[in-house]
């Protein structure tokens, strides 16, 4: 496993950017820090039962999903925009950070069962999820379609464009919801059905696409753009119909979300938030303010 991580990391940092520069992820291994935020700390409920006292326990992606999360050159430390934001949250709340690598499918049960204080998996706010979880937003995420660099597919941006195509998508994601809704409309109009290919591991998704066993992937814009720029083997050919709020996620009604929101606000005002997004190429997804449990989607 560690050998696989090392290979993936090496490919990421030494591959050429489309502009000809070198993408060296090692430059992003140095943590960005912030100070304790008294206003955020004051909003932590009295005697809050943190999973590990003195720590903010955060579940985040265990697979290499740059720029959101990936393994550093030591093969044991998680870096990326989500781990960076998680560190800022913990320090703002006067806590140490405990990152727990986990599978996407595990975070909802893990939050409900009390294994994690919060989850950060590029989780989008949805109306259904708001029934069980509280959210403090920290990015506004586009969804992107990507294909092989030499694919004849020039654009996927409309419902009709997915007809008859094999598209890699994550189960239980906003992207899957969009894909299946578009497919239902297409089939009702007599168009060919889409073939979803469910993969949650980015390495498997990339190999499947490059091997020609899929026509496209549909996932977060930041990940698709990073992959295209760092490797040159894929290209982004379109976006989904709306953007989604990406948010720090915690158990519904546990009282922690106000402190999380105030912590994010403090790092926005202090500039550390912008430093994180800039070094991971996510500036276009920045928010001016963190919101608690906003409406699920944003107009394009």
C-alpha positions as CSV (number, residue, x, y, z in Angstrom):
1,X,0.0,0.0,0.0
2,X,2.7,2.5,0.9
3,X,4.5,1.7,-2.4
4,X,1.4,2.5,-4.3
5,X,1.0,5.8,-2.3
6,X,4.6,6.7,-3.1
7,X,4.2,6.0,-6.8
8,X,1.0,8.1,-6.9
9,X,2.7,11.0,-5.1
10,X,5.8,10.9,-7.4
11,X,3.6,11.1,-10.4
12,X,1.7,14.0,-9.0
13,X,4.7,16.2,-8.2
14,X,6.9,15.5,-11.2
15,X,4.3,15.6,-14.0
16,X,4.3,18.7,-16.2
17,X,1.6,21.3,-16.0
18,X,-0.2,22.2,-19.2
19,X,1.5,25.6,-19.0
20,X,4.9,23.9,-18.9
21,X,5.7,24.5,-15.2
22,X,6.4,21.7,-12.7
23,X,3.8,20.8,-10.1
24,X,5.7,20.1,-7.0
25,X,3.3,19.1,-4.2
26,X,6.2,19.1,-1.7
27,X,5.9,22.9,-1.6
28,X,2.4,22.4,0.0
29,X,3.6,20.0,2.7
30,X,4.4,22.8,5.1
31,X,1.3,23.4,7.3
32,X,-0.5,26.7,7.3
33,X,-1.3,27.7,10.9
34,X,-3.7,30.1,12.6
35,X,-4.3,31.2,16.2
36,X,-7.0,30.3,18.6
37,X,-10.3,32.2,17.9
38,X,-11.9,33.2,21.2
39,X,-15.3,33.9,19.6
40,X,-15.3,30.4,18.0
41,X,-14.2,28.7,21.2
42,X,-17.0,30.5,23.1
43,X,-19.5,28.8,20.8
44,X,-18.4,25.2,21.7
45,X,-21.1,23.7,23.9
46,X,-20.1,23.3,27.5
47,X,-18.7,19.8,28.1
48,X,-18.9,18.9,24.4
49,X,-18.0,15.2,24.1
50,X,-15.2,15.4,21.6
51,X,-14.2,11.9,20.4
52,X,-10.7,12.5,21.8
53,X,-10.5,15.2,24.5
54,X,-8.4,18.1,23.4
55,X,-8.6,17.1,19.7
56,X,-10.8,17.7,16.7
57,X,-11.3,14.3,15.1
58,X,-11.9,14.7,11.4
59,X,-12.7,12.0,8.9
60,X,-11.3,12.7,5.5
61,X,-10.5,10.9,2.2
62,X,-8.0,8.0,2.5
63,X,-7.4,7.7,-1.2
64,X,-5.3,10.1,-3.3
65,X,-7.8,12.7,-4.4
66,X,-5.7,15.8,-5.1
67,X,-6.1,18.7,-4.5
68,X,-8.7,17.7,-1.9
69,X,-6.6,15.0,-0.1
70,X,-3.5,13.0,-0.8
71,X,-0.5,11.4,0.9
72,X,2.6,13.4,1.3
73,X,6.1,12.3,0.5
74,X,6.5,10.4,3.8
75,X,3.6,8.1,2.8
76,X,1.8,8.5,6.1
77,X,0.8,12.2,6.4
78,X,-2.4,13.5,4.7
79,X,-2.1,16.8,2.9
80,X,-4.5,18.7,0.6
81,X,-7.1,21.4,0.9
82,X,-9.4,19.5,3.2
83,X,-6.6,18.5,5.7
84,X,-5.4,22.1,5.6
85,X,-8.8,23.6,6.4
86,X,-9.3,20.9,9.1
87,X,-6.0,22.1,10.7
88,X,-7.2,25.7,10.6
89,X,-10.5,24.6,12.2
90,X,-8.8,22.7,15.0
91,X,-6.4,25.5,15.8
92,X,-9.1,28.1,15.8
93,X,-11.1,26.0,18.3
94,X,-8.0,25.7,20.6
95,X,-7.7,22.0,19.7
96,X,-5.1,19.7,18.2
97,X,-6.0,17.9,14.9
98,X,-6.6,14.2,14.5
99,X,-7.2,13.2,10.9
100,X,-8.8,9.8,10.3
101,X,-8.4,8.4,6.8
102,X,-11.7,6.8,5.8
103,X,-13.8,5.7,2.9
104,X,-16.5,8.0,1.4
105,X,-19.1,5.4,2.3
106,X,-18.1,5.4,6.0
107,X,-18.5,9.0,7.0
108,X,-22.3,9.2,7.5
109,X,-22.3,6.2,9.8
110,X,-19.1,7.3,11.5
111,X,-20.6,10.7,12.3
112,X,-23.8,9.2,13.6
113,X,-21.9,6.6,15.7
114,X,-19.6,9.2,17.3
115,X,-16.4,8.0,15.7
116,X,-15.6,11.4,14.3
117,X,-16.4,15.0,15.4
118,X,-16.7,16.2,11.8
119,X,-16.2,14.9,8.3
120,X,-14.5,16.6,5.4
121,X,-14.7,14.7,2.2
122,X,-15.7,17.5,-0.2
123,X,-19.2,16.9,1.1
124,X,-21.9,18.8,-0.6
125,X,-24.9,20.1,1.2
126,X,-28.2,18.4,0.2
127,X,-31.7,18.8,1.5
128,X,-31.7,15.0,2.4
129,X,-28.4,15.2,4.3
130,X,-29.6,18.2,6.3
131,X,-32.1,15.9,8.0
132,X,-29.2,14.1,9.7
133,X,-26.3,16.5,9.7
134,X,-25.4,20.1,10.2
135,X,-23.1,22.0,7.8
136,X,-20.8,24.9,7.8
137,X,-19.8,25.9,4.3
138,X,-16.3,26.5,3.1
139,X,-16.3,26.2,-0.7
140,X,-18.7,26.4,-3.7
141,X,-18.0,23.4,-5.9
142,X,-18.5,23.0,-9.6
143,X,-19.0,19.5,-11.0
144,X,-17.0,18.6,-14.1
145,X,-17.0,16.1,-16.9
146,X,-13.5,14.9,-18.0
147,X,-12.4,12.6,-20.9
148,X,-9.1,11.3,-22.2
149,X,-7.0,14.0,-23.7
150,X,-7.3,12.4,-27.2
151,X,-11.0,11.7,-26.9
152,X,-13.3,12.8,-29.8
153,X,-15.8,14.1,-27.2
154,X,-15.6,17.9,-27.3
155,X,-18.3,18.8,-24.8
156,X,-20.6,17.3,-22.1
157,X,-22.6,20.1,-20.7
158,X,-26.2,19.3,-21.5
159,X,-28.6,16.5,-20.6
160,X,-28.5,15.1,-24.2
161,X,-24.7,14.9,-24.2
162,X,-24.6,11.9,-21.7
163,X,-26.9,9.7,-23.8
164,X,-25.4,6.3,-24.5
165,X,-22.1,7.1,-22.7
166,X,-20.3,5.2,-20.1
167,X,-19.6,7.6,-17.2
168,X,-17.7,7.1,-14.0
169,X,-19.4,8.5,-11.0
170,X,-19.3,8.1,-7.2
171,X,-22.3,6.4,-5.5
172,X,-24.3,8.6,-3.2
173,X,-22.9,11.9,-4.6
174,X,-24.5,15.0,-6.1
175,X,-23.0,14.0,-9.4
176,X,-24.8,10.7,-9.4
177,X,-28.1,12.5,-8.6
178,X,-27.6,14.8,-11.6
179,X,-26.5,12.0,-13.9
180,X,-29.5,9.8,-13.1
181,X,-32.0,12.6,-13.3
182,X,-30.7,13.6,-16.7
183,X,-30.8,9.9,-17.8
184,X,-34.4,9.5,-16.8
185,X,-35.3,12.6,-18.9
186,X,-33.3,11.3,-21.8
187,X,-34.9,7.9,-21.7
188,X,-38.4,9.4,-21.5
189,X,-37.6,11.2,-24.7
190,X,-36.3,8.1,-26.4
191,X,-32.6,8.8,-26.1
192,X,-30.0,6.0,-25.3
193,X,-29.5,5.3,-21.6
194,X,-26.3,6.3,-19.8
195,X,-24.2,3.6,-18.3
196,X,-23.0,4.7,-14.8
197,X,-19.7,3.1,-13.7
198,X,-19.5,3.3,-9.9
199,X,-15.9,3.8,-8.7
200,X,-14.9,5.7,-5.5
201,X,-11.1,5.3,-5.9
202,X,-9.5,7.9,-8.1
203,X,-6.7,5.7,-9.2
204,X,-9.1,3.1,-10.5
205,X,-11.3,5.7,-12.1
206,X,-8.3,7.1,-14.0
207,X,-7.1,3.7,-15.1
208,X,-10.6,2.8,-16.3
209,X,-10.9,6.0,-18.3
210,X,-7.4,5.8,-19.8
211,X,-8.0,2.1,-20.7
212,X,-11.0,3.0,-22.7
213,X,-13.5,1.2,-20.5
214,X,-15.3,4.5,-19.8
215,X,-16.1,7.5,-21.9
216,X,-15.9,10.1,-19.2
217,X,-15.8,10.8,-15.5
218,X,-18.1,13.1,-13.6
219,X,-16.9,14.5,-10.3
220,X,-15.6,17.6,-8.5
221,X,-14.2,20.3,-10.7
222,X,-11.2,20.9,-8.6
223,X,-10.1,17.2,-8.9
224,X,-10.7,17.1,-12.6
225,X,-8.8,20.3,-13.3
226,X,-5.9,19.2,-11.1
227,X,-5.6,15.8,-12.8
228,X,-5.8,17.4,-16.3
229,X,-3.1,20.0,-15.4
230,X,-0.7,17.7,-13.6
231,X,-0.8,14.7,-16.0
232,X,-2.0,15.9,-19.3
233,X,-3.8,12.6,-20.0
234,X,-7.3,14.0,-19.5
235,X,-9.2,17.2,-20.3
236,X,-12.3,18.9,-18.8
237,X,-15.1,19.1,-21.4
238,X,-18.0,20.5,-19.4
239,X,-19.7,21.2,-16.1
240,X,-22.8,20.2,-14.3
241,X,-26.0,22.3,-14.2
242,X,-25.3,23.9,-10.8
243,X,-22.7,24.4,-8.1
244,X,-23.0,22.9,-4.6
245,X,-22.0,24.2,-1.2
246,X,-19.1,22.1,0.2
247,X,-19.2,22.0,4.0
248,X,-17.7,20.8,7.2
249,X,-20.2,18.2,8.4
250,X,-21.2,17.3,11.9
251,X,-24.0,15.4,13.6
252,X,-27.4,17.1,13.5
253,X,-28.2,19.1,16.6
254,X,-24.9,18.4,18.5
255,X,-24.4,22.2,18.9
256,X,-20.9,22.3,17.3
257,X,-21.8,23.8,13.9
258,X,-21.9,27.4,15.1
259,X,-18.3,27.1,16.5
260,X,-17.2,25.6,13.2
261,X,-18.8,28.4,11.2
262,X,-17.2,31.1,13.3
263,X,-13.8,29.3,13.0
264,X,-14.1,29.3,9.2
265,X,-15.1,33.0,9.2
266,X,-12.1,33.8,11.3
267,X,-9.7,32.2,8.9
268,X,-11.4,34.0,6.0
269,X,-10.9,37.3,7.7
270,X,-7.3,36.4,8.7
271,X,-6.3,35.3,5.2
272,X,-5.3,31.8,6.0
273,X,-8.3,30.4,4.2
274,X,-7.3,32.1,1.0
275,X,-3.7,30.8,1.4
276,X,-5.0,27.3,1.5
277,X,-7.2,27.6,-1.6
278,X,-4.6,29.4,-3.6
279,X,-1.9,26.8,-3.1
280,X,-4.3,24.1,-4.1
281,X,-5.7,25.9,-7.1
282,X,-9.2,26.3,-5.7
283,X,-9.4,30.1,-5.7
284,X,-12.5,30.0,-7.9
285,X,-14.4,28.0,-5.3
286,X,-13.7,30.4,-2.4
287,X,-16.6,31.8,-0.4
288,X,-16.9,35.2,1.1
289,X,-18.6,33.9,4.2
290,X,-19.4,30.6,5.8
291,X,-23.1,29.7,6.1
292,X,-24.9,27.2,8.3
293,X,-27.2,24.8,6.5
294,X,-27.8,26.9,3.4
295,X,-30.1,25.8,0.5
296,X,-28.4,22.9,-1.3
297,X,-27.5,24.3,-4.7
298,X,-26.2,27.5,-6.3
299,X,-26.9,28.8,-9.7
300,X,-24.0,28.2,-12.2
